[in-house]
Amino acid sequence: MPHACVLTEYGPPDVLRWEDVPVPDPSEGQIRIKVRASGVGPTDLKIRRGDLNGVFPLPEPAVLGFEAAGVVDALGGGVSGVAVGDEVAAWLPSLGGYGEYALAAAWTPKPPRVTWNDAAALPASVEAAVGVLRQLGVVEGETLLILGAGGSVGIIATQLAIRQGLKVIGAVGARDEALIKELGATPVRYGHNLLSSVREVSDRVDATFDAAGQGGLEDAITLTGGSERVITLADEHAAELGVRFSAATPDRAPDAVEIGMQLLASGELRLRSHQSVPMSAAAEAHRLLENGHAHRKLLLTTNAERAKAEK
C-alpha cells in the first residue's frame, strides 16, 4: 500500500504519522499524481494545531499539503489535455500533498527546465499571491504593504505587484531586508515598530496583504485607513478585527499556477530558496518551521537522492 503522513489528531508535530493509506481513486475531473515533491507552509502548521479548524475542514484520512509536483498516474472521467506519464505541478485546495499519491483538479504542465523542487514550491504560494492581489483590487500607482514579504507567498506577491506597477513596502525580518530591496521593494522591519517604520518611508498605504499571519493587522488597519483593503492568509484573529480571511478556493485564481510556471520557466520569477526532507519526516519539517530553525521553503520529497542533487 502507498504511504502518507496522516494527521491523526490536532496537536504538536508528532501527530503526523507515516502510515499506510488506500490508493486514492480520481473522481470526475481529477487526475492522480505519483508525487515527487510537495511543499510545506506556515498554514499547514496552523491547521495541524487546530488553529484554523473552522476554516479548513479536514478530509478522511487527513493528509495535509496544498501543493505537489509529480507524474500523472491515472485520469478521472472527463479529463482531457493531459495523459498518464505527464509531469505536472498541482494546487490542492482539498489538501493531500503529504502522500505518495495525490488527487488534483487543477494542474499545469511542468516544463523540463523547471526542477521538481521548484515545481512543488510554486502552486500554493503563487495561487495565494495572485488570488489576494486580485481580491485587493490593487492597480498601478498604488502603494501595497506586504506583511511577511520574505516568505514563500510574500516573495512572489512582491514581484507580481511590482510587475503591475505598484510601490511595495515589504515587512520582513532582518535576514530578508537585502532580498526584498533586490526585488525592487522597500523593506521595513516586522515587529512592534511597524507603524512608525512604514510611515517613515511612505505617507500612504492603499492596501495590505498579510502573507504571514504573525501579527501586525492592527497596525495595517491604521496604515490603510480601515479594514476594507486588508486581507490575511493565516491570522486566526482576523474576524475579531474585521479583516477578511482569504482561504484557498477553486475560483480565487484558477490561472495562477500556469502564470507562475511560465514566469518561473523564463527566469522572470524568483522563489524562496528551499530545503528538502524525506516525506516520511514531515513531523520534523514542521518542527523546523515552528521552532524558527528553517529559513528556507521546506519541501517533502519521495526521492531523497534526487532532492539532494537539486539543492
N, C-alpha and C positions, 0 to 999 in steps of 0.2 A: 504493500500500500504506500501511497505517497505520504509525505510528512508536511506539517505546517506548524508554525508557532501559534498555539491556541491560547487565547485569553481565557483562563479558567474562572476568574473572578476579578473584581476590581481590587486594586491594591498595588504593592511595590513591584519592581521588575520581575521578581521571581514567580509572579502569577502567569508569566508567559512560559508555556511548556511546549517542547518539541514533541509532537505526538502524531500518531497515525491518523489520517483523515480519509474519508472517501474521495475518490476521483470525482471532481465536480463535472456535471453534465451541462453544456451550454444550452441555454434556453433560446427562444426565438430572438434573433437579432444579436446574439452574443457569439464571441469566439472564446476558445480555451487556449491559454498560453502556458507553455512549459517555461517557467520563469528562469531567467539567468541572473537578474539582479532586481532589487526593489529598494525603494527609498524609505528612510525613517525621518520623521519630522516632529517638531515640538507638540503639534496637535495630537500625535499618537500617544504621547506621554499623558496628556490630559484625559484622553479617552480611557487609557488604561487605569488611571487613578480614579475614574468615575466623576471627574470634574464636569464633564460635558454629557452626562448620561441623558439629559433632557433634550440634547441637540442631535446626538449620534446614537440612535438605537442600534444595538449590535445584532448581527445575524447569528445563526447557529450552524456550524461551530463559529465562534467569534474569532476571526482572524483579521488583525489589523493590516494597514498598508494601503495608502491611496494611490500608489504608483508602482509600475513594474515594467520591465522590458524582457522580451524573450521571443521564443519561436512559436508560431501558431501551430497548435496541436490538434484542434478539432473545430468544426463550424456548427453553429446552431442554424435553425431554419431561417430562411430569408436573408442570409448573409451573402453579400456579393462584394467583388472588388478586392478580395483577399483570399489567399489559398493556404492550405496546410504547408508548413515549411517556411512561410514568410517571416521575416524578422520585424518586430513591431515594438512600439512603446505604447503603454496604455495608461489612461487615467481611470481610477477605480473608485467612483463615488460611493459604492457599496462596500468598500474595503476588500481585503483579501490578498494583499501583496506579500504577506509574510509566509508564503507557502510555495511548494514546488510547482503547483499549478494554480492559475488564477483565471477567473472569468471576467471578460470585459465587453462592454457595449460601446466603448469609444476608444479608438486606437488610431495610430498613424504609423506609416512605414518608417523603419529605422534606416537612414542612409548608410552605406558601407563605411563612410569616413567618420561616423559618429560611434564612439565606443559604447559598449554595453553599460558601463557605469554612467556615462553622461546621459544616455537614453533613459536610464532608470531614474536619474536625478531630476529630470525635466518635468514630467507630466503634471504632478500635483502643484508644483511651485508655479509653473507658467499658467496653469488654469486659474489659480488663485490670483496671480498678478494681473492677468488680463481681465478676469471677471470683476475684481474690485475696482480697477481703474474705470471700467465701463459703468459700474454702478455709481461711482462717484461723479460721473459725467464731467471729468476734467477736460479742459480744452487748452489749446495753445496759448501761451502767455500767462497762465495761472501759476500760482505757487503751491506746491504739494509738499506736505510734511509726511515722511515715511518713518514710522517707529519700527526699529529693527531692520534698518536698511542694509545691514551687513549679513543678514540671514539669507537662506536659500530663496525665499519668496521676495525678500526686500531687494536683493541684488538684481533680480530680473525686473521687478517693478520699477526700480530706479532707472535702468537702461531703457525700458519701454516708454516711461514717462518723458525722459529726455528726448527720445526719438520723436515724441509727439510735440515737442517744443515747450515743455513745461520747465519751470525752475524747480528743482528738487532740493529740499533740505532733508538730509538723512540723519536720523538719530541713531547713534551707534556707540559701541564700547571703544575704548582706546585703540585696540588692535586693528579695528576696521576703518579708522579715520582716513588713512592713506589710500586705501582701496576705493572708498566712496568718492574721495576727491579725484582719483584717477578716472573714475567712471563719469565724471562731469557734474557731480552734485556737491552741495555744500554740507560738510559734516558738522554735527553738533554732538555733544556728549549726552548720552542717555542717562537719566538719573534725576535727582531731586532739583537740579538747577535747569531742567529742560525749558521751562517757561522763559527765564531770562536769557538763556543761551540762544533760543530761536529768535527772540526779539532783538538780539544784538546783530543778527545777520539779515533780518527781513522785517519790514514794517507790516507785512500781511501774510496770512496763510489762508488760502482759499479752500483747501480740503486736506484731510488727514487720513492716511492709510496705516492702520496699526497691523503690521505684519508679524508681530511677535507675541502679543498678549501678555506682556510682562509689566504692565502698569503704564502710567503716563496719559491715560484717557482724560482725566480731569483737566490737565494742562492743555491737551489737544482741543478740548471743547472751548476752553478760554481763548486759545490762539485762533481757532477757526470761527469764533463768534457764535457758537451753538453746536448742537449735536447732529444737525441735519446732514452735514457733509463730513461726518466722521464715521468710518467703518472699521470694525475689528474682525480679525480671523479667529482669535482664540482667547479673548479676555472674558472669563466667565462672569465678570461683574458688569458687562456691557448693559444689560437690561436695567440695572439699578441706576445707570447714568443716562438712560435714554439713547444709547448708542446702538446702531444697527449691527447685528452679528451676521456676517456673511458666511453661510455654510455652503459646501460644495453641492451643486445640483446639476443635472444634465444640461440645463439650458442657460447656465450662468455664462459660459464662454465655450461653446462646443467646438469652435475652430482654434482654440488657444494652443493645443499641443502641436497641431500642424504648423501654425505660425512660428512657434518657438523652435520646432525642429528645423525648419527652413533657415532661420537665423543662426541656429547652432551649427548647421552643416556648412553655412557660408562663412563662418567665423565672425559673425556680427553680434553674437550674444555670448556673454561670459557667464559661467556658472560658478557657484561657490566651490572651492576645492573640496575633494571628497576623500573619505576613508572607508575601506571595506572590512566587514567582518562576516564570518560564516552565518548563514541564515539561522542555523540551529542555536546561535549565540545572540539572538535578538534581545534577550534579557540583559546581556552585557552591554549591548549597544544602547539600550535605554538607560542603564546605569551611567554610562559615559556621558550621555547627553544631559541627564538630570543633575549630575554632580558638577557640571561645567568643565569636564575634562576633555570634551570633544569640541574642537574649534573648526571642524570641517563638517561638511554634509556627510552623514552616516548612511552607508548602503549595506544591505544584506545580500550576500551572493550565494548561489548554489554551486559555485565553482571557485574555490579559494585561490587556486593557482592562476586562473585567468585574471582574477581580480588583482592579484599581486603584480601581474605583468602590466596591468593598465594603470597603475598608480602613477 
